[in-house]
Amino acid sequence: MLVPLRAILEATDKYDYAQGAFNVNAVAQAKAAIEVHEMFRSAAILQGADLANGFMGGRTDFMNATLEDKIKGAANIGDAVKKYGENSPIPVALHLDHGRNFESCKAAIAGGYTSVMIDGSSLPFEQNIELTREVVKYAHERGVTVEAELGVLAGVEDHVFSNNSTYTNPLDAVEFIKKTKVDALAISYGTMHGANKGKGAKLRKEIAIATKECLRHAGIFCVLVSHGSSTVPQYIVNEINALGGDIQNAYGIELAQLKEVSHCGIGKINVDTDIRLAVTRNMKELFVARPELQKSPSIGAIYQLLEEKKSAFDPRAFLPPIMDTVMYGNIPDEDVAAIVNCIEKGVREVVGTLIVEFGSVGKAPLVEKVTLDEMAERYRKEGI
């Protein structure tokens, strides 16, 4: 069933494990992500980034997505997650990743998201608090969970980019959480957005530990979130390059470090790049294994884009020829079905691996199956 993210976060906090949160940009990705979580009896956190909503609204140049595109796309992602998650035996949350502003969060909630992130991390501290509090009030009235961000991550992901990191101050984090009453807080502690996190990136786990200890001491609930946490599997990068790709300097966060911080107060670990890489490799493999598809009337254009954009690995760069399939899940012929199979297999490979590694296997029954209305009533009673 669909649940507010808060219910899943409470289980990670109580039972000391982390949930992977996986970004989806197509109906097929949402379907595969839910199915693989079901297989491992894990609750599922699916994420649509602000600009993913633009893409799912039909804006192939999603960097220029308008609010109207995002409203349409949020509804499309919401419909897909509802289709595959509403009657699922596991709890499923749909979370807005990096909401740019209040309007983006409202659009996501209207589209069926059960959780939103408002990213005010580039604002001065007090303005970030003000914006976050505005979103919290609106979302909590509807039972929707809210994540915020404090500190700045380096790297690039859609419209989120910075050359430098600013580590999160644990004392500032506690003050921020007290004043905003957010359910989750993304902290800056050494992760980076994008595929190039630098070789040997080191996580400052002491920042997470100190923040969590301060919150416990104050009796405040808030789960810490690790953004920019893709592992960037080197075997996939190597396979893409062996298939004619040109991906350089792509390094992720070491898996052992992510497993360690899952016991240091980090309850949600965001992963996007790994899925992008696996899907891209699968599509490249398909056209090598079945060269006749290179001239396919329905997917031959995808092959052309793969050939033209050798250093790209975001499937959104290659999927515009089949936007009806991306947005609504329609599969008009066997050739498109072959591409959809590539997408689904890539999601299952990466997500299945990380469900096991992060420790959420078999934990679905630990999550309370609570509705948005019930959660709204709890927030109201607690004054948040």
Phi, psi and omega in degrees: 000160178278131181228157171294147181303329182308321182297320179290320180296320180299322179293318179297323182290318184286322187253007171059062172211175180239149173254132169289143176240119194245128182282136179235143182230014182199154179304318182299325179291318179298315180301309183295321181296317179294317182298320182287328173295320177301317182300323182264007179055043178246143169300158184236133171245110175259141182237137168245119177289160181309313182279342172296325175297321177297316179297316180289349174269005176098003180270096183292330172270067194297342176298339180253022182299137177268171177300323179298318177300316183293322178297315179296315182292321178299320178293323179293315177295317179302318179295320181295315181293323177296317182301315185262346185249338187298319181256019180287148177286351180251156173288134180233129175244142175246120190240133175280122180264127177056054171298128187283326186205178182301320182295322177297320179294318178298318180298318180295315181297319178297329182277355177110008176292141180259002180201147178224149170250131171253119184259094176255022187294340179275353181272159170302153188311309184293324178291323176299316178299314183298313180295315182297318181296323178298315180293318180302314181300313182295314185289313183297329176299338181252009178079009185271136181285151178231133172246143176233181179222139177226129189096164185238128175269138173284167177105184185229132171209110185054239182269004183264112181211145178202143178279337186230153174264147169235111184296148179284133175274119183305322180290322174297321181299316180296316178299317180300313182293319178301316186281332184259333183064034175291158180271333184215149181225122174281127181247156175260113183215024174123352175279170179216147173286155174092184186269345182248091181266001181088141181291131177074033177301136182246129178274136177271077186298336180297334177293316178295316182298312182297317180298314182294320179296319178297318180295317179297317180299324181274356181070033183251132176273128169191130179265136180273146186238138178256106176274167174057044190247022176297147181270346180046069183305123184294331180295326179287317177302314180297321179294319178299314181294326177292338179267013177101002177284172180219073180254118184245152174051044180257107180226141182252194176272131182301132183303320181300323179292320179294321178295323180293315183288344176294348175249016181240021179105349177277117183250349182221126183238116186275131181226128179226306186304320183302318180293317179304314182297313184295320179294316180298315178300317181299319180293318177300316179299320181302314184287337174283316182290328182231075186301337179297336180288344179298336180252012182300134178299330185264329183234002178302328180293332176294318178300317180300319180292322177298322180288323182286324188248072188289334181267356179277150176218003175278118182304337179297340177286340187247344189268355179309329178296344181233047185297330178298322178290317179301312189280324189237352179081010179288136181238097188284336182204177184293329180293315177295323177301325179294321177292318179300322177298321176299315181297310184295319181295321178298317178297313183296322181299308184287311185294318179300317178301314187282332172302316180293311185294321183281344172096022181262005178301131176074004185269356182307318181295344180282345183272127179291131180271089185246144180272166176299319180297318179295320179293322178300320179295322178295314178302317182298316181294326181273359179074025178232000000 
